[in-house]
Amino acid sequence: MRSLLASLVLVAALAGCSEEVNVHVDCKTTASTVECSLHQNKGKSEVEACFDFIAVCDNGVEVKATKNCAKVKDGGTVGLTIPTEKLVNIEKCGGSKPPVAKADNLTLNGKASK
């Protein structure tokens, strides 16, 4: 899969707390993996951020990796590697243009993001 960048922001208010927490996710493909960085840019409470990574290839094939999760807290940044074996349909991805990435099923602590 050709190199691409994906950027998304997960936002949720934590239950039982007035603190709003934002997690910014950046992903970049490499030759064999997708490397993501999750940065908590608002709030301090520990949260588990989860998302499905989807890349639409030039030939229309969707490459998917579902339920990618990492915990982040205290305004920190954590890395998350999505290995090749988790990327469904990677072998069918083709075309002359780079894939276009998107995210689906974005959650913080199991709750859908805003």
PAMI-331407 format. One record per residue: chain; x, y, z of N, C-alpha, C in turn. Coordinates in pm, whole numbers, plus 50000, padded with zeros to 5 digits. Atoms other than C-alpha are relative to their C-alpha. Example, Ala and Ser with C-alpha at 12.3 -4.5 7.8 and 13.67 -1.06 7.14 Angstrom:
! PAMI-331407
<A; <50089; 49881; 50000>; <51230; 49550; 50780>; <50090; 50120; 50000>>
<A; <49918; 49881; 49994>; <51367; 49894; 50714>; <49923; 50109; 50073>>
END
This chain:
! PAMI-331407
<A; <50086; 49883; 50000>; <50000; 50000; 50000>; <50090; 50123; 50000>>
<A; <49922; 49877; 50007>; <50134; 50341; 49909>; <49981; 50081; 50126>>
<A; <50002; 49919; 49879>; <50206; 50590; 50183>; <49882; 50097; 50002>>
<A; <50108; 49905; 49982>; <49917; 50796; 50318>; <49997; 50046; 50143>>
<A; <50018; 49947; 49865>; <49832; 51006; 50617>; <49851; 50008; 50030>>
<A; <50139; 49986; 49956>; <49508; 50998; 50812>; <50002; 50076; 50132>>
<A; <50006; 49922; 49877>; <49412; 51242; 51083>; <49856; 50007; 50046>>
<A; <50134; 49990; 49947>; <49109; 51236; 51309>; <50007; 50042; 50145>>
<A; <50008; 49957; 49861>; <48999; 51376; 51643>; <49883; 49928; 50065>>
<A; <50104; 50065; 49922>; <48803; 51176; 51900>; <49964; 50093; 50115>>
<A; <50043; 49908; 49894>; <48596; 51389; 52140>; <49886; 49934; 50077>>
<A; <50109; 50051; 49917>; <48383; 51277; 52433>; <50007; 50062; 50138>>
<A; <50006; 49958; 49860>; <48269; 51398; 52773>; <49992; 49873; 50083>>
<A; <49999; 50120; 49918>; <48346; 51139; 53038>; <49878; 49994; 50090>>
<A; <50120; 50021; 49918>; <48045; 50994; 53218>; <50032; 50028; 50147>>
<A; <49983; 49972; 49858>; <48003; 51119; 53573>; <50104; 50107; 50028>>
<A; <49894; 49900; 49985>; <48254; 51394; 53514>; <49973; 50111; 49900>>
<A; <50024; 49888; 50091>; <48236; 51738; 53358>; <50119; 50023; 49907>>
<A; <49880; 49981; 50082>; <48579; 51699; 53197>; <49976; 49951; 49857>>
<A; <50005; 50040; 50139>; <48581; 51697; 52819>; <50139; 49954; 49960>>
<A; <49873; 50058; 50040>; <48853; 51482; 52667>; <50005; 49992; 49849>>
<A; <49977; 50011; 50144>; <48990; 51512; 52313>; <50124; 49914; 49978>>
<A; <49884; 50078; 50040>; <49222; 51261; 52153>; <50017; 50018; 49849>>
<A; <49968; 49979; 50142>; <49388; 51343; 51820>; <50080; 49879; 49953>>
<A; <49935; 50119; 50054>; <49490; 51045; 51607>; <50058; 50031; 49862>>
<A; <49934; 49989; 50130>; <49742; 51059; 51321>; <50053; 49862; 49963>>
<A; <49949; 50128; 50047>; <49819; 50751; 51114>; <50074; 50019; 49868>>
<A; <49921; 49998; 50122>; <50079; 50695; 50845>; <50032; 49857; 49963>>
<A; <49965; 50135; 50043>; <50128; 50383; 50638>; <50148; 49992; 49971>>
<A; <49863; 50031; 50039>; <50467; 50226; 50593>; <49989; 49883; 49902>>
<A; <50003; 50112; 50094>; <50564; 49939; 50363>; <49925; 49880; 50058>>
<A; <50058; 50122; 49943>; <50434; 49681; 50611>; <49901; 50023; 50114>>
<A; <50090; 49974; 49887>; <50230; 49853; 50886>; <49933; 50136; 49984>>
<A; <50055; 49865; 49985>; <50017; 50152; 50978>; <50046; 50047; 50137>>
<A; <49948; 49945; 49874>; <50183; 50365; 51246>; <49912; 50117; 50042>>
<A; <50089; 49896; 49951>; <49944; 50575; 51454>; <50055; 50062; 50128>>
<A; <49963; 49926; 49880>; <50006; 50838; 51720>; <49872; 50059; 50057>>
<A; <50119; 49948; 49933>; <49731; 50921; 51971>; <50045; 50101; 50105>>
<A; <49961; 49893; 49908>; <49768; 51252; 52155>; <49876; 50057; 50069>>
<A; <50110; 49942; 49923>; <49535; 51365; 52433>; <50024; 50150; 50009>>
<A; <49976; 49855; 50005>; <49510; 51736; 52356>; <49900; 50081; 50082>>
<A; <50089; 49933; 49905>; <49232; 51816; 52605>; <49960; 49899; 50107>>
<A; <50033; 50088; 49888>; <49167; 51670; 52949>; <50122; 49925; 50049>>
<A; <49889; 50072; 49938>; <49385; 51463; 53179>; <49964; 49856; 50038>>
<A; <50043; 50134; 49959>; <49177; 51154; 53265>; <50044; 49894; 49901>>
<A; <49963; 50110; 50090>; <49293; 50820; 53129>; <49877; 49954; 49922>>
<A; <50107; 50048; 50086>; <49079; 50711; 52835>; <50056; 49895; 49904>>
<A; <49964; 50094; 50105>; <49083; 50423; 52592>; <49936; 50049; 49871>>
<A; <50047; 49953; 50130>; <49054; 50556; 52238>; <50006; 49883; 49902>>
<A; <50009; 50110; 50096>; <48939; 50306; 51974>; <49945; 50052; 49867>>
<A; <50048; 49961; 50132>; <48879; 50337; 51601>; <50026; 49887; 49901>>
<A; <49977; 50089; 50113>; <48852; 50136; 51280>; <50076; 50079; 49895>>
<A; <49922; 49936; 50106>; <49116; 50226; 51021>; <49954; 49943; 49866>>
<A; <50044; 50042; 50133>; <48992; 50215; 50660>; <50074; 50084; 49897>>
<A; <49936; 49931; 50111>; <49189; 50302; 50348>; <49933; 49953; 49871>>
<A; <50062; 50033; 50127>; <49010; 50316; 50013>; <50106; 50015; 49891>>
<A; <49897; 50002; 50103>; <49250; 50217; 49736>; <49949; 50058; 49869>>
<A; <50033; 49943; 50131>; <49257; 50368; 49387>; <49910; 49907; 49919>>
<A; <50083; 50097; 50073>; <49099; 50047; 49251>; <49867; 49971; 50070>>
<A; <50128; 50013; 49931>; <48805; 50080; 49497>; <50000; 49903; 50117>>
<A; <49992; 50096; 49890>; <48919; 49812; 49742>; <50016; 50073; 50133>>
<A; <49985; 49946; 49865>; <48876; 49895; 50111>; <50091; 49909; 50082>>
<A; <49911; 50070; 49909>; <49162; 49792; 50336>; <49958; 50041; 50140>>
<A; <50054; 49970; 49867>; <49035; 49764; 50695>; <50081; 49935; 50110>>
<A; <49947; 50054; 49875>; <49174; 49714; 51042>; <49905; 50050; 50109>>
<A; <50103; 49960; 49904>; <48900; 49715; 51307>; <50050; 49991; 50144>>
<A; <49978; 50001; 49855>; <48906; 49782; 51681>; <50146; 50021; 50038>>
<A; <49865; 49960; 49961>; <49241; 49957; 51716>; <49987; 50089; 50122>>
<A; <50019; 49927; 49874>; <49269; 50079; 52075>; <50133; 50026; 50071>>
<A; <49885; 49966; 49915>; <49519; 50251; 52300>; <49951; 50090; 50113>>
<A; <50032; 49914; 49886>; <49503; 50417; 52642>; <50096; 50117; 50003>>
<A; <49919; 49879; 49991>; <49625; 50772; 52686>; <49949; 50083; 50118>>
<A; <50039; 49919; 49884>; <49626; 51009; 52987>; <50097; 50116; 50018>>
<A; <49916; 49887; 49957>; <49768; 51329; 53135>; <50054; 50083; 49884>>
<A; <49956; 49921; 50114>; <49789; 51505; 52798>; <50113; 49934; 49922>>
<A; <49889; 50072; 50062>; <50029; 51238; 52676>; <49974; 49955; 49857>>
<A; <50004; 50056; 50134>; <50100; 51073; 52344>; <50045; 49855; 50006>>
<A; <49961; 50141; 50008>; <50110; 50700; 52274>; <50000; 49957; 49854>>
<A; <49993; 50056; 50134>; <50201; 50504; 51965>; <49917; 49873; 49990>>
<A; <50078; 50121; 50027>; <49989; 50231; 51809>; <50040; 49949; 49862>>
<A; <49964; 50060; 50128>; <50110; 49996; 51536>; <49892; 49902; 49958>>
<A; <50095; 50095; 50058>; <49858; 49820; 51313>; <50083; 49912; 49906>>
<A; <49915; 50087; 50081>; <50043; 49516; 51174>; <49932; 49958; 49868>>
<A; <50050; 50040; 50131>; <50003; 49397; 50814>; <49894; 49891; 50010>>
<A; <50094; 50112; 49990>; <49825; 49078; 50923>; <49860; 50043; 50046>>
<A; <50131; 49949; 49958>; <49542; 49290; 51068>; <49931; 50080; 49889>>
<A; <50054; 49920; 50110>; <49492; 49483; 50740>; <49930; 49909; 49898>>
<A; <50080; 50086; 50088>; <49210; 49296; 50562>; <49996; 50060; 49860>>
<A; <50001; 49964; 50142>; <49228; 49311; 50179>; <50125; 50073; 49953>>
<A; <49879; 49929; 50038>; <49578; 49462; 50175>; <50058; 49948; 49869>>
<A; <49944; 50060; 50121>; <49680; 49219; 49901>; <49923; 50037; 49874>>
<A; <50083; 49963; 50114>; <49398; 49347; 49676>; <50009; 50150; 49967>>
<A; <49989; 49855; 50018>; <49488; 49717; 49708>; <50088; 50031; 49881>>
<A; <49920; 49966; 50117>; <49607; 49868; 49382>; <49958; 50132; 49941>>
<A; <50029; 49875; 50068>; <49601; 50161; 49146>; <50121; 50090; 49996>>
<A; <49887; 49909; 50017>; <49822; 50450; 49053>; <50002; 50115; 50101>>
<A; <50008; 49892; 49901>; <49705; 50694; 49323>; <50007; 49941; 50140>>
<A; <49996; 50049; 49862>; <49764; 50664; 49698>; <49859; 49978; 50055>>
<A; <50131; 50021; 49936>; <49478; 50527; 49910>; <49957; 50123; 50081>>
<A; <50056; 49892; 49918>; <49249; 50768; 50095>; <49952; 49937; 50130>>
<A; <50032; 50058; 49869>; <49221; 50697; 50468>; <49882; 50068; 50064>>
<A; <50109; 49947; 49919>; <48921; 50740; 50691>; <49988; 49915; 50126>>
<A; <50021; 50072; 49875>; <48806; 50629; 51034>; <49851; 49978; 50021>>
<A; <50138; 50032; 49971>; <48485; 50471; 51156>; <49993; 49945; 50142>>
<A; <50022; 50055; 49865>; <48338; 50360; 51490>; <50096; 50059; 50103>>
<A; <49910; 49931; 49908>; <48533; 50619; 51688>; <49940; 50001; 50140>>
<A; <50049; 50003; 49862>; <48501; 50571; 52064>; <50107; 50044; 50099>>
<A; <49917; 49976; 49882>; <48644; 50692; 52394>; <49932; 49927; 50114>>
<A; <50055; 50081; 49892>; <48593; 50450; 52681>; <49871; 49929; 49960>>
<A; <50115; 50076; 50049>; <48345; 50255; 52467>; <49882; 50083; 49957>>
<A; <50111; 49912; 50040>; <48125; 50557; 52393>; <50035; 50070; 49870>>
<A; <49977; 49935; 50129>; <48083; 50702; 52046>; <50047; 50143; 50019>>
<A; <49949; 49863; 49992>; <48276; 51022; 51989>; <49903; 50095; 49935>>
<A; <50086; 49895; 50056>; <48108; 51350; 51901>; <50054; 50043; 49866>>
END
